[in-house]
Amino acid sequence: MNIAVVGLSHKTATVEVREKLSIPEPKVEAAIAQLTSYPSIDEAAILSTCNRMELYVVTREAESGIREILQFLSEFSQLPLQFLRRYLFILLRQDAVTHLMRVSAGLDSLVLGEGQILAQVKHTHRLAQQYNGAGRVLNQLFKEALKAGKDVRTKTDIGTGAVSISSAAVELAQLKLQNLADCRVTILGAGKMARLLVKHLLSKGATKIAIFNRSVERAEEMIGEFRANAEGVDFQVHSFDRFYSRLELSDLVFTSTASTEILVSRAHLEPFAANHPGLMLVDISVPRNVHSDANELPNVHTYNVDDLQAVVANNQESRRQMALQAEALLEESVLEFDLWWRSLETVPTISKLRQKMEVIREQEMEKALSRLGSEFAERHQEVIENLTRGIINKILHDPMVQLRAQQDIETRRRAMQTLQMLFDLETPGKVTETGGFGS
């Protein structure tokens, strides 16, 4: 059994490539079903965000499992493998485990220490459970990674400052426009990232914010969190169909939707661009909502998630020391998972030992009950059953605990070999007339 992760991120691929491999939530169930249908893959989870798309799998044989994952990615994206290979990374075993820990802690994010990724990892785990992709191994791995991510944020200050794509986008806008208080701000979308946009815009002094969304009710609910504590701020909420007429009246536009289609292009802006005082569009969606051709127009400046690097760089140095502290915490989590993972090696031996004990228990109890007579057996069978099970459990308790506790691989394997030899575990259930194990 091997753990593997195959994927791409902002470090290995541009947004143009990442959006081609993005797996939206409505397609996750089918994608997990397809992955686990391959002969070598037993478990699968999909982490797909604006900055990464990663497949976590448990595979019986690493080489064939990786081959099947690459086949899936090529079919899903409809891109040739030779094109995809240059952007993908492949990690196995402890490297794969360490990677998920770092992702969960925000150490692999575009914005070092971002908090949103932890919720995204949690959501990935929930979907993998819901769609039968996460089994024993991935469940344990994701639980450990989520715990590690929380520990890093609790025990270090790595999450201070601009720690999300949304906050970096607002910082970029402030850097370019200087004074957000006078800007007419438009936000397309009403999800978590849009909510964070509003939060950071208010902290930077924005006073004119309009939200456009297909569901007006959802947008009203989102903006309702801020109305009471944002005195003097002009909030507006509109349906999506009024968005295009608002563009001409905006100074700053953020797009943050789950749409897989381009929503803003040159054609939408061309009628008024030449006479506009200056329009800045910041697209933090993957796949992109704003076409690159919009940047060809006069007075229009577009930015996407890859353009946030400069903002991120300003925050990186102050977090570098905190990241070192976080890495030390993650090493403990990786070691803890590794011990659990290695302990799985003992499961077959423990299972065989318990099965053999159970065979003996059942045979001896049956003989004892037949000697006691049917009337006594019927009245006291449950008591005798519980007594014999209790004896077996107490006999097996210490060997099982000691076997799992052995951290040294060779020591543990020698202990398993000794148990297999002493109890003849390759021939379970074979019992002599005197009640001992046969040869």
C-alpha positions as CSV (number, residue, x, y, z in Angstrom):
1,M,0.0,0.0,0.0
2,N,1.3,3.4,-1.0
3,I,0.1,7.0,-0.5
4,A,0.6,9.2,-3.5
5,V,-0.3,12.8,-4.5
6,V,-0.3,14.0,-8.1
7,G,-1.2,17.5,-9.0
8,L,-0.3,21.0,-9.9
9,S,-0.3,24.4,-8.1
10,H,0.6,28.0,-8.5
11,K,4.2,26.9,-8.2
12,T,4.2,24.6,-11.2
13,A,1.5,25.9,-13.5
14,T,0.0,29.2,-14.7
15,V,-3.7,30.0,-14.1
16,E,-4.4,29.2,-17.8
17,V,-3.2,25.6,-17.2
18,R,-4.7,25.2,-13.7
19,E,-8.2,26.2,-14.8
20,K,-8.1,23.3,-17.4
21,L,-7.6,20.8,-14.6
22,S,-9.9,22.4,-12.0
23,I,-12.5,19.9,-10.8
24,P,-15.6,21.8,-9.6
25,E,-17.6,20.3,-6.7
26,P,-20.5,19.0,-8.9
27,K,-17.9,16.8,-10.7
28,V,-16.1,15.5,-7.6
29,E,-18.4,12.5,-7.1
30,A,-17.9,11.2,-10.6
31,A,-14.2,11.9,-10.5
32,I,-13.7,9.9,-7.2
33,A,-15.8,7.1,-8.6
34,Q,-13.6,6.9,-11.8
35,L,-10.4,7.0,-9.8
36,T,-11.4,4.3,-7.4
37,S,-12.6,2.1,-10.3
38,Y,-9.0,1.7,-11.5
39,P,-7.4,-1.6,-10.5
40,S,-4.5,-0.1,-8.5
41,I,-6.4,2.6,-6.6
42,D,-8.3,1.9,-3.4
43,E,-8.9,5.4,-2.0
44,A,-9.0,8.9,-3.5
45,A,-9.6,12.5,-2.4
46,I,-9.6,15.6,-4.6
47,L,-8.4,19.0,-3.4
48,S,-9.3,21.6,-6.0
49,T,-8.9,25.3,-5.2
50,C,-8.0,28.5,-7.2
51,N,-4.3,27.8,-6.6
52,R,-4.1,24.0,-6.8
53,M,-5.6,20.7,-8.0
54,E,-4.2,17.7,-6.2
55,L,-5.3,14.0,-6.2
56,Y,-4.5,12.1,-3.0
57,V,-4.7,8.3,-3.5
58,V,-3.9,5.1,-1.7
59,T,-2.6,2.7,-4.3
60,R,-1.6,-1.0,-4.1
61,E,1.3,-0.5,-6.5
62,A,2.9,2.9,-6.9
63,E,4.0,2.7,-10.6
64,S,0.7,1.4,-11.9
65,G,-1.3,3.7,-9.6
66,I,0.5,6.8,-10.9
67,R,-0.1,5.6,-14.5
68,E,-3.8,5.4,-13.8
69,I,-3.9,8.9,-12.2
70,L,-2.2,10.4,-15.2
71,Q,-4.6,8.6,-17.5
72,F,-7.5,10.1,-15.5
73,L,-6.1,13.6,-15.6
74,S,-5.5,13.4,-19.4
75,E,-9.1,12.2,-20.0
76,F,-10.7,14.7,-17.6
77,S,-8.8,17.7,-19.0
78,Q,-8.8,16.4,-22.6
79,L,-5.1,17.4,-22.7
80,P,-2.3,15.1,-24.0
81,L,-0.1,13.6,-21.3
82,Q,3.1,14.9,-22.8
83,F,1.6,18.4,-22.3
84,L,0.5,17.8,-18.7
85,R,3.7,16.1,-17.5
86,R,5.7,19.4,-17.5
87,Y,3.3,21.0,-15.0
88,L,2.5,18.0,-12.7
89,F,4.3,17.0,-9.5
90,I,4.3,13.5,-8.1
91,L,5.0,12.7,-4.4
92,L,5.0,9.3,-2.7
93,R,4.8,7.9,0.8
94,Q,6.3,10.2,3.4
95,D,6.8,13.0,0.9
96,A,3.0,12.9,0.1
97,V,2.1,12.9,3.8
98,T,4.4,15.9,4.5
99,H,3.0,17.7,1.5
100,L,-0.6,17.5,2.8
101,M,0.5,18.6,6.3
102,R,2.2,21.7,4.7
103,V,-0.8,22.5,2.5
104,S,-3.2,22.3,5.5
105,A,-0.9,24.6,7.6
106,G,-0.8,27.1,4.7
107,L,2.9,26.7,4.2
108,D,2.5,25.7,0.5
109,S,0.0,28.5,-0.2
110,L,0.5,31.5,-2.5
111,V,0.0,33.6,0.6
112,L,2.1,32.0,3.3
113,G,-0.1,31.0,6.3
114,E,-3.4,31.7,4.6
115,G,-6.4,30.4,6.7
116,Q,-8.8,29.5,4.0
117,I,-6.9,26.5,2.8
118,L,-7.6,24.7,6.1
119,A,-11.4,24.9,5.5
120,Q,-10.8,23.7,1.9
121,V,-8.8,20.6,3.1
122,K,-11.6,19.9,5.6
123,H,-14.2,20.1,2.8
124,T,-12.0,17.8,0.6
125,H,-12.0,15.2,3.4
126,R,-15.8,15.5,3.9
127,L,-16.5,15.0,0.1
128,A,-14.1,12.1,0.0
129,Q,-16.0,10.5,2.9
130,Q,-19.4,11.3,1.4
131,Y,-18.5,9.8,-2.0
132,N,-16.7,6.7,-0.6
133,G,-13.3,7.8,-1.7
134,A,-11.7,8.0,1.8
135,G,-11.1,4.7,3.6
136,R,-9.0,3.9,6.6
137,V,-5.8,5.4,5.4
138,L,-7.0,8.7,3.9
139,N,-9.3,9.3,6.8
140,Q,-6.4,9.0,9.2
141,L,-4.2,11.1,7.0
142,F,-6.7,14.0,6.6
143,K,-7.5,13.9,10.3
144,E,-3.9,14.3,11.2
145,A,-3.4,17.0,8.6
146,L,-6.3,19.0,9.8
147,K,-5.1,18.7,13.4
148,A,-1.6,19.8,12.3
149,G,-3.1,22.8,10.4
150,K,-4.9,24.0,13.5
151,D,-1.9,23.5,15.7
152,V,0.3,25.7,13.4
153,R,-2.3,28.5,13.5
154,T,-2.8,28.2,17.3
155,K,0.9,28.0,18.3
156,T,2.5,30.4,15.8
157,D,1.6,33.9,14.4
158,I,1.9,32.8,10.8
159,G,-1.7,33.7,10.1
160,T,-1.3,37.4,10.9
161,G,-1.5,40.1,8.1
162,A,-2.7,39.4,4.6
163,V,-3.2,35.7,4.7
164,S,-5.7,34.9,2.0
165,I,-6.1,35.4,-1.7
166,S,-8.9,37.8,-0.9
167,S,-6.8,39.9,1.4
168,A,-3.9,40.0,-1.1
169,A,-6.4,41.1,-3.8
170,V,-7.5,44.0,-1.7
171,E,-4.0,44.9,-0.8
172,L,-3.1,44.9,-4.5
173,A,-6.1,47.2,-5.2
174,Q,-5.0,49.6,-2.5
175,L,-1.5,49.5,-3.9
176,K,-2.7,50.5,-7.3
177,L,-5.5,52.9,-6.4
178,Q,-4.2,54.4,-3.2
179,N,-7.5,55.5,-1.7
180,L,-10.3,52.9,-1.6
181,A,-12.7,55.2,0.2
182,D,-13.6,57.1,-2.9
183,C,-13.8,53.9,-5.1
184,R,-17.1,52.5,-6.4
185,V,-16.4,48.8,-5.7
186,T,-18.3,46.0,-7.4
187,I,-18.1,42.3,-6.3
188,L,-19.4,39.5,-8.4
189,G,-20.2,36.5,-6.2
190,A,-21.3,35.9,-2.7
191,G,-19.3,33.0,-1.5
192,K,-16.6,32.7,1.2
193,M,-14.0,34.5,-0.9
194,A,-16.4,37.4,-1.6
195,R,-17.2,37.6,2.1
196,L,-13.5,37.9,2.8
197,L,-13.2,40.6,0.1
198,V,-15.9,42.7,1.9
199,K,-14.1,42.2,5.3
200,H,-10.8,43.4,4.0
201,L,-12.3,46.2,1.9
202,L,-14.0,47.6,5.0
203,S,-10.7,47.4,6.9
204,K,-9.0,49.5,4.2
205,G,-11.7,52.2,4.3
206,A,-14.0,51.3,1.3
207,T,-17.4,52.9,1.7
208,K,-19.2,52.1,-1.6
209,I,-19.7,48.3,-2.1
210,A,-22.2,46.6,-4.5
211,I,-22.6,42.9,-4.5
212,F,-24.0,41.0,-7.6
213,N,-25.0,37.4,-7.4
214,R,-27.4,35.0,-9.1
215,S,-29.1,34.5,-5.7
216,V,-30.0,37.9,-4.2
217,E,-31.0,36.2,-1.0
218,R,-27.6,34.7,-0.5
219,A,-25.9,38.0,-1.2
220,E,-28.2,39.8,1.3
221,E,-27.4,37.1,3.9
222,M,-23.7,37.6,3.3
223,I,-23.7,41.4,3.5
224,G,-26.0,41.3,6.5
225,E,-23.0,40.2,8.6
226,F,-21.4,43.6,8.0
227,R,-24.2,46.1,7.8
228,A,-24.6,46.6,11.6
229,N,-21.0,47.3,12.2
230,A,-20.2,49.3,9.0
231,E,-21.6,52.8,9.7
232,G,-21.5,55.1,6.8
233,V,-20.9,52.3,4.2
234,D,-23.2,52.3,1.2
235,F,-24.0,48.6,0.6
236,Q,-26.0,47.5,-2.4
237,V,-27.2,44.1,-3.5
238,H,-28.3,43.2,-7.0
239,S,-29.1,40.2,-9.1
240,F,-26.5,39.0,-11.6
241,D,-28.5,40.3,-14.6
242,R,-27.8,43.9,-13.6
243,F,-24.0,43.3,-13.3
244,Y,-23.1,44.4,-16.8
245,S,-24.9,47.8,-16.6
246,R,-23.0,48.4,-13.3
247,L,-19.5,47.9,-14.9
248,E,-19.4,51.4,-16.5
249,L,-20.2,52.9,-13.1
250,S,-17.4,51.0,-11.2
251,D,-13.8,51.9,-10.4
252,L,-12.9,48.5,-8.9
253,V,-14.4,45.2,-9.8
254,F,-13.7,41.8,-8.1
255,T,-14.9,38.6,-9.6
256,S,-15.2,35.6,-7.3
257,T,-17.6,32.9,-8.6
258,A,-17.7,29.2,-9.1
259,S,-18.6,29.7,-12.8
260,T,-16.6,27.7,-15.3
261,E,-17.2,30.2,-18.0
262,I,-15.8,33.7,-18.9
263,L,-18.2,36.3,-17.6
264,V,-16.4,39.5,-18.5
265,S,-14.5,40.1,-21.8
266,R,-13.5,42.9,-24.1
267,A,-16.9,42.8,-25.7
268,H,-18.6,43.8,-22.4
269,L,-16.2,46.7,-21.7
270,E,-15.5,48.1,-25.2
271,P,-18.6,50.3,-25.5
272,F,-17.4,52.6,-22.6
273,A,-13.7,51.9,-22.0
274,A,-12.3,54.8,-24.0
275,N,-14.2,57.3,-22.0
276,H,-13.9,55.6,-18.6
277,P,-11.6,57.4,-15.9
278,G,-10.0,54.0,-15.1
279,L,-11.4,50.5,-14.4
280,M,-9.5,47.9,-12.4
281,L,-10.7,44.3,-12.5
282,V,-9.3,41.7,-10.1
283,D,-10.3,38.2,-11.0
284,I,-9.6,35.7,-8.1
285,S,-11.7,32.9,-9.7
286,V,-10.3,29.6,-11.1
287,P,-11.4,29.0,-13.8
288,R,-11.1,32.6,-14.7
289,N,-14.1,34.9,-14.9
290,V,-12.3,37.7,-16.8
291,H,-10.9,37.1,-20.3
292,S,-7.3,38.3,-20.9
293,D,-8.5,40.3,-23.9
294,A,-10.1,42.9,-21.6
295,N,-6.6,44.1,-20.8
296,E,-6.1,45.3,-24.4
297,L,-8.6,48.1,-23.9
298,P,-7.6,51.7,-22.9
299,N,-8.3,52.6,-19.2
300,V,-8.8,49.0,-18.3
301,H,-6.4,47.0,-16.1
302,T,-7.0,43.4,-15.3
303,Y,-5.3,41.1,-12.7
304,N,-5.7,37.4,-11.8
305,V,-4.5,35.2,-9.0
306,D,-1.0,34.9,-10.5
307,D,-0.6,38.7,-10.4
308,L,-0.8,38.7,-6.6
309,Q,2.8,37.5,-6.3
310,A,4.1,41.0,-5.7
311,V,1.7,41.6,-2.8
312,V,2.5,38.2,-1.4
313,A,6.3,38.9,-1.5
314,N,5.9,41.9,0.8
315,N,4.4,39.6,3.5
316,Q,6.7,36.6,3.0
317,E,9.8,37.7,4.7
318,S,8.1,38.6,8.0
319,R,6.6,35.1,8.1
320,R,9.7,33.1,7.2
321,Q,10.8,32.7,10.8
322,M,7.2,31.7,11.8
323,A,7.3,29.1,9.0
324,L,10.4,27.5,10.5
325,Q,8.5,27.1,13.8
326,A,5.5,25.7,11.9
327,E,7.7,23.1,10.1
328,A,9.0,21.8,13.4
329,L,5.3,21.3,14.5
330,L,4.5,19.5,11.3
331,E,7.5,17.1,11.7
332,E,5.8,15.8,14.9
333,S,2.5,15.3,13.0
334,V,4.2,13.5,10.1
335,L,6.0,11.2,12.7
336,E,2.7,10.5,14.4
337,F,1.0,9.5,11.2
338,D,4.1,7.4,10.2
339,L,3.9,5.4,13.4
340,W,0.2,4.8,12.8
341,W,0.9,3.8,9.2
342,R,3.6,1.4,10.1
343,S,1.4,-0.2,12.8
344,L,-0.9,-1.3,10.0
345,E,1.7,-3.9,9.1
346,T,0.8,-5.7,12.3
347,V,-2.9,-6.0,11.5
348,P,-2.8,-9.3,9.5
349,T,-0.7,-11.0,12.2
350,I,-3.0,-9.8,15.0
351,S,-6.1,-10.7,12.9
352,K,-4.8,-14.3,12.3
353,L,-3.9,-14.7,16.0
354,R,-7.4,-13.5,17.1
355,Q,-9.1,-15.8,14.5
356,K,-7.1,-18.8,15.8
357,M,-8.0,-18.0,19.4
358,E,-11.6,-17.7,18.4
359,V,-11.6,-21.1,16.7
360,I,-10.2,-22.7,19.9
361,R,-12.7,-20.9,22.1
362,E,-15.7,-22.0,20.0
363,Q,-14.5,-25.6,19.8
364,E,-13.8,-25.9,23.6
365,M,-17.0,-24.1,24.6
366,E,-19.1,-26.4,22.3
367,K,-17.5,-29.5,24.0
368,A,-18.1,-28.1,27.5
369,L,-21.7,-27.2,26.8
370,S,-22.4,-30.7,25.4
371,R,-21.0,-32.3,28.6
372,L,-23.1,-30.0,30.8
373,G,-26.4,-31.0,29.2
374,S,-28.8,-29.1,27.0
375,E,-30.9,-27.7,29.9
376,F,-27.9,-26.1,31.7
377,A,-26.4,-25.0,28.4
378,E,-29.5,-23.2,27.3
379,R,-29.7,-21.4,30.7
380,H,-26.1,-20.4,31.0
381,Q,-24.7,-20.2,27.5
382,E,-24.6,-16.4,27.4
383,V,-22.6,-16.4,30.7
384,I,-20.1,-19.0,29.4
385,E,-19.9,-17.1,26.1
386,N,-19.0,-13.9,27.8
387,L,-16.5,-15.6,30.1
388,T,-14.6,-17.3,27.3
389,R,-14.5,-14.2,25.2
390,G,-13.2,-12.2,28.2
391,I,-10.4,-14.7,28.8
392,I,-9.4,-14.5,25.1
393,N,-9.4,-10.7,25.1
394,K,-7.3,-10.5,28.2
395,I,-4.8,-13.0,26.9
396,L,-4.4,-11.2,23.5
397,H,-4.4,-7.6,25.0
398,D,-0.7,-7.4,25.9
399,P,0.7,-9.1,22.8
400,M,-1.4,-6.7,20.6
401,V,-0.4,-3.6,22.5
402,Q,3.3,-4.5,22.6
403,L,3.3,-5.4,18.8
404,R,1.7,-2.1,17.9
405,A,4.1,-0.1,20.2
406,Q,7.3,-1.4,18.5
407,Q,8.6,1.6,16.7
408,D,11.7,-0.1,15.2
409,I,10.7,-1.9,12.0
410,E,13.0,-4.8,12.3
411,T,12.1,-5.4,16.0
412,R,8.4,-5.4,15.1
413,R,8.9,-7.8,12.2
414,R,10.8,-10.2,14.3
415,A,8.0,-10.1,16.9
416,M,5.4,-10.9,14.2
417,Q,7.6,-13.7,12.9
418,T,7.9,-15.2,16.4
419,L,4.1,-15.0,16.9
420,Q,3.5,-16.6,13.5
421,M,5.9,-19.4,14.3
422,L,4.8,-20.1,17.9
423,F,1.1,-20.1,17.1
424,D,1.5,-21.6,13.6
425,L,-0.6,-18.8,12.1
426,E,-0.2,-20.0,8.6
427,T,-2.6,-22.9,9.4
428,P,-5.3,-21.2,11.5
429,G,-7.9,-23.4,13.2
430,K,-6.0,-26.6,13.1
431,V,-6.4,-28.0,16.7
432,T,-5.2,-31.2,18.3
433,E,-7.3,-33.5,20.4
434,T,-5.7,-32.1,23.6
435,G,-6.7,-28.6,22.6
436,G,-3.2,-27.4,21.5
437,F,-2.1,-26.3,18.0
438,G,-1.3,-28.9,15.5
439,S,1.9,-28.9,13.5
